[in-house]
Every structure is written in C-alpha cells, then in structure tokens.
Amino acid sequence: MMKKLFALFFAGFVAASACAQEAPDALIQQVTEEVLDIIRKDKDIQNGNTHKVIDLVDKKVLPHFNFPHMTALAVGKDWKKASAGQQQQLVVEFKTLLVRTYSNALVGYKNQKVVYKPFKMAPGESDVLVRTDILQPGSKPVQLDYNLEKLESGWKVYDVTVAGISLVTNYREQFGQEVRNAGIDGLIASISAKNKSLDPAVKAEKK
C-alpha cells in the first residue's frame, strides 16, 4: 500500500515542463489531474506495461524533482562522508530506485480522486508545503503532502509525506544501516543491486 501511495508522488508530475513556473499548488493540481486521467485511459499502462511507464517517468517526471537534495536528505548525516564522486553515484542510483519502484504501482490507479487543501504562500517564499487528500473507494482518505522549493528553473519537489510518513525519512534508517555495515560504497552497491532486481528486463527473464 505504501508503494502505491508514494506512486502518486510521481504521477502528480508526469507533465510538460512548461508547467514548471506555475504557482506550486496550481502546478500540482493541473498535472495531477492530467496525469491520472492519462493513466486511467492508457490501455498499455493498465495492462501492466512497465516499460512504457518508466519511459514516461524518465522523460516527463525527472525535471520536476531535485534529486540531489532528496538523496542528501535520504542519506542523512552520512551524506557528508561521501566524496563528490560517491554523492553523484548515490543520486543516480537513488533516482533509479524511486523510478523503478513506483512505476509498477502507477498501473493500479483507476478510481482515485484528489482533494486539494487550501494553500497560502507569503510573497517571496521559496519553500512551501502543498497538502492534498487521496480519496479511494472503500477506504479512508490518505493525506499526501508535497514539499517544494523554488529554484531558478522553477518549483521542484524534494520530499513527499504520505499518511505522516516522509519518503526520504522512510529510506534514511535503511541507508544508515547499510553505511554502518559496509560504508558508502556498500550503500551504493546495495541500491544498485536493488535496481537490477527491479529492472523490467531482468524481471521478465525470471518469469
């Protein structure tokens, strides 16, 4: 369930990069509605075409996220222990992990609705929280909150909280244990191995 909920984190931003300069709440609302509509209508996605979803995410989603910031938050205090080269590797592997993990969950969205909560932003504010609720048939609403920051290139998401659980914090304990066990290189190797196991081509070979 948590993976499916976090998938909305990606679904909400599969849209044209032209939307990047909009107000953060307007950006989230516009692209979320557009994308969920596409997902519901796309037969290939509904039939489980993970390759198509990943391709869509790679082309449309990634420009809307600050993955270096997200990765640094997920790695936590150990981030400063990593060299510049290791940090770059961590960003690449963490981005791949998120895309491959949650692309699979996007195929399950059909009847969800999103309620956008009132949003206020002070003039010149550059770090904001946009709050929404996800309505699912037969289930209680799930709170989904986006943390966005204003960069020169527009608003970027750097964390999302689902039902009180932060995406980056959710990984921090796991990553910290990996570093304690095998260092930064061990963490990179662990994420890389996970990514290989989630590769659609590898999964298809195992069937």
C-alpha positions in Angstrom: 0.0 0.0 0.0 2.8 2.4 0.9 4.4 1.9 -2.5 1.1 2.6 -4.3 0.6 5.7 -2.3 4.1 7.0 -2.9 3.5 6.3 -6.6 1.2 9.4 -6.6 4.3 11.4 -5.8 5.4 10.6 -9.4 2.0 10.5 -11.0 1.4 14.1 -10.0 4.3 15.4 -12.0 4.2 13.5 -15.3 3.5 16.6 -17.3 5.1 19.1 -19.7 8.0 21.1 -18.3 6.2 24.3 -19.4 4.2 23.9 -16.1 7.3 24.4 -14.0 6.9 28.2 -13.5 3.3 27.9 -12.2 2.5 28.5 -8.5 3.3 25.3 -6.6 -0.3 24.4 -5.7 -1.6 25.1 -9.3 1.2 23.0 -10.7 0.3 20.1 -8.5 -3.4 20.3 -9.3 -3.0 20.7 -13.0 -0.6 18.0 -13.7 -2.1 15.5 -11.2 -5.5 15.7 -12.8 -4.0 15.5 -16.3 -1.7 12.5 -15.5 -4.3 10.5 -13.5 -6.6 10.9 -16.5 -3.9 9.6 -18.9 -3.1 6.7 -16.6 -6.8 5.7 -16.4 -7.2 5.8 -20.2 -4.0 4.3 -21.3 -4.6 0.6 -22.0 -0.9 -0.3 -22.2 -0.3 1.1 -18.7 -3.5 -0.5 -17.3 -2.3 -3.9 -18.8 1.0 -3.5 -16.8 3.4 -2.1 -19.5 6.1 -1.1 -17.0 8.5 -0.1 -19.8 6.0 2.5 -21.0 5.5 3.9 -17.6 9.3 4.1 -16.9 9.8 5.8 -20.2 7.1 8.3 -19.4 8.6 9.0 -16.0 12.1 9.4 -17.4 11.0 11.9 -20.0 8.4 13.9 -18.0 8.9 13.5 -14.3 12.6 13.9 -13.6 12.8 17.6 -14.5 10.3 18.4 -11.7 12.4 17.0 -8.8 15.5 18.0 -7.0 17.1 14.6 -6.7 20.4 15.7 -5.2 18.5 17.4 -2.4 16.3 14.3 -2.0 19.2 12.0 -1.9 21.1 14.1 0.6 18.1 14.0 2.9 17.6 10.3 2.5 21.3 9.5 3.2 21.2 11.9 6.2 24.3 12.6 8.2 26.3 10.1 6.2 26.0 12.3 3.1 28.9 14.4 4.2 31.1 11.3 4.5 30.7 10.7 0.7 33.1 12.1 -1.8 31.8 14.1 -4.7 32.0 11.1 -6.9 30.2 8.9 -4.4 27.5 11.6 -4.0 26.9 11.6 -7.7 26.6 7.8 -7.8 24.2 7.9 -4.9 22.0 10.4 -6.7 21.9 8.3 -9.9 21.1 5.1 -8.0 18.5 6.6 -5.7 16.7 8.3 -8.7 16.7 4.9 -10.5 15.4 3.2 -7.4 12.5 5.6 -7.0 11.5 5.4 -10.7 11.6 1.6 -10.9 10.0 1.0 -7.5 7.0 3.3 -8.1 6.5 2.9 -11.8 5.0 -0.5 -11.2 2.4 1.0 -8.8 1.1 3.5 -11.3 -0.7 0.9 -13.3 -3.1 0.4 -10.4 -4.7 3.8 -10.5 -8.3 4.0 -11.8 -10.8 5.5 -9.4 -8.8 7.6 -7.1 -9.7 11.3 -6.6 -7.6 14.1 -5.2 -8.8 16.8 -2.9 -6.6 19.9 -2.8 -6.5 21.7 0.5 -6.3 25.5 0.9 -2.9 26.8 0.1 -1.2 30.1 1.3 2.2 31.3 0.3 3.9 34.5 1.6 5.4 36.8 -1.0 8.9 35.7 -1.9 8.6 32.4 -0.1 10.8 29.7 -1.6 10.0 26.6 0.5 6.3 25.5 0.7 4.0 22.6 1.6 1.1 21.7 -0.6 -1.4 19.4 1.1 -3.8 17.0 -0.6 -6.0 14.1 0.3 -6.4 11.0 -1.8 -9.9 9.5 -1.9 -10.0 5.8 -2.6 -13.2 3.8 -2.9 -13.9 1.8 0.2 -11.0 3.3 2.2 -10.3 6.3 4.4 -8.8 9.4 2.7 -5.0 9.3 2.7 -3.1 12.6 3.3 -0.4 13.3 0.7 1.8 16.4 1.3 4.4 17.8 -1.1 7.4 19.8 -0.1 8.6 22.1 -2.8 11.4 24.6 -3.2 11.8 27.4 -5.6 14.9 27.2 -7.8 16.0 29.2 -10.8 14.5 26.6 -13.0 11.1 26.6 -11.2 9.4 24.8 -8.3 11.0 21.4 -7.5 9.7 18.6 -5.2 12.3 17.4 -2.6 10.1 15.3 -0.4 6.6 13.9 0.0 4.8 12.7 3.1 2.1 10.0 2.9 -0.1 9.5 5.9 2.5 11.1 8.1 5.5 9.2 6.6 8.2 11.1 4.7 9.6 9.5 1.6 13.2 10.5 2.3 12.9 9.7 6.1 11.5 6.3 5.2 14.8 5.4 3.5 17.1 7.1 5.9 17.2 4.4 8.6 17.7 1.7 5.9 20.5 3.7 4.2 22.1 4.4 7.6 22.3 0.7 8.4 23.9 0.0 5.1 26.6 2.6 5.7 27.3 1.3 9.2 27.6 -2.2 7.7 29.6 -1.6 4.6 30.4 2.1 4.2 29.3 4.5 1.5 30.4 2.1 -1.3 28.4 -0.6 0.3 25.3 1.6 0.2 25.9 2.3 -3.4 26.3 -1.4 -4.2 23.2 -2.2 -2.2 21.0 0.3 -4.1 22.5 -0.8 -7.4 21.6 -4.4 -6.7 18.1 -3.5 -5.8 17.8 -1.5 -9.0 18.9 -4.5 -11.0 16.3 -6.7 -9.4 13.6 -4.1 -10.3 14.8 -3.8 -13.9 11.8 -4.9 -16.1 14.1 -6.8 -18.4 15.5 -8.8 -15.5 12.1 -9.5 -14.0 10.8 -10.7 -17.4 13.7 -13.1 -17.8 12.8 -14.7 -14.4 9.3 -15.4 -15.4 
